[in-house]
Amino acid sequence: MTIAKTNKDLFEQGMKRLADKTNLTHDGSDDNRLFYDDEDINVFAHLMSKEHYAMMEKELDSMGIERAAYSVSAWNDNSGYKYWKGEGLNNSSNYIKVTAYIIDPKRVRPEQLIRDVKKVFERLWAWDNTDEFYSKIS
C-alpha cells in the first residue's frame, strides 16, 4: 500500500514539475492531464452551417500527436451543433481546448511537449471565428 502511494506521489510531483516547466495547467488532482490555457479557440456555431460544424468536429477527432511518454489532442464541448446553434444561448461560443495526456512525466521532454501542444493549437486556430462574430454584432 505504501509503495502504491509513493508511486502516486512521485507521479503527482512529476506532473507539477512538468506543469511549471511548460506553463501548462495541472488541476492539482492525480489525473494525467495538462491543459493549454494561454489562448482559447472560440467557435460561434450560429455563424456556421451544420456541414461546416461537422467538418470542425471531424478535424478535432483526427487531430493529435502521439509520443512514447504522452499524447496531445484537442476536444470541445460535445453538446453538438443543434445545442450551440440554439436561440437561448445569447450568442454563446463553444470552445476548442488542447490537452496533453501524460503517461510518464519523467520521460517527457518539456520543450518537445510545448512544441507539440502549440502545433495542435495552431492547426486548429482556423476554426476560431471570434473576429467574424464581433464584426456581425458591431
Secondary structure, 3 states (H helix, E strand, C coil): CHHHHHHHHHHHHHHHHHHHHHCCECCCCCCCEEEEEEEEEEECHHHCCHHHHHHHHHHHHHCEEECCCEEEEEEECCCCHHHHHCHHHCCCCEEEEEEEEECCHHHCCHHHHHHHHHHHHHHHHHHCCHHHHHHHHC
